Amino acid sequence: MYMNVLKYVCRNYHVAFSVNIENGGYFHDDGEYTEETSFVLVLINADRKVVNEIAKDLCSFFHQESVLVTENRMTGYFTGGIF
């Protein structure tokens, strides 16, 4: 179900994406440590405004207090060759 929601949101915003499933942990404000499995959604060539809109939508869909947004500059290219 979660993957379907991610695909639906990205298609509606016309944004290319990749999804990874990661394991991690974090500390709550009260110091309690929690481990969880998370989806990492990579948006490709997305405008910052669209990224923020998608983040807000995903917070709502998944009933999250917040989502972490990171930003990285990258240069990529596509090739038809086999390596």
N, C-alpha and C positions, 0 to 999 in steps of 0.2 A: 504494500500500500504506500509506504513512504516514497519509494522510488517513483511510483506513478504520480504522486503529488509534485515531486521535483521536476519530472519531465513535463508535466502539465504547465507548471509555472514558467519554466524556461521557454517552452514553445509559445506561450501567450505573450512573452516579452521579446520573442524572436532573438534569443541569445543562445549562442553555442555554449556547450557545457561538458564537463566531465564530473563524475561522482566517484568518490573513494569512501570506503568504510574504515574508520580509524578507531583505535582504543586510546584512551587518555584519562587524565585525572585533573582535578582542580580543587581549590580551597574555597569554601563558603566564607562569607563575612565573619561568621562566628568561629572560624578556624577548622571546622569539620572538613575532612577530606573525602571526596567522592570520586570513584572511577566510573567511566561510562563508555559506551560505544557511540560514536558520532558519525554523521555523514559530513564529508567535506565536499562542498560543491564548488567547483572551479568554473567561473564564468569567463569566457574567452572573448576578448575585444568588447567588453561591456562598458558603457558609460557609467560614471560614478553614480549619477542620479538613478539609473536603472538598477544598479547593484543595491543601492539603499532601499529602493521600492521592493525588490525581490526579498531582501533581508526582512523587511517589515511583514511582507506576506507570509514568509516562512515562519516567523515568530507566531503569527496568528494561527496558521494551519496546524503547527505542531505544539501550540500552547506553551511556548518558551518565554521566559522573562527577557532573554536577549539572545542574539547570535553574534559570533565573532566574525568581523569582516577584516580581512587583510588585503593589502594591495601590493602587487609586485610588477615591476616593469620587466618585460621579456621581449625577446625577438624570436620569432618563429618563422618557419617556412615549411612548405609542403613539397615533397618530391615524389616522383613516380618510380624511383629506383628501388631495387631490393638490396638490402644490405646483408 
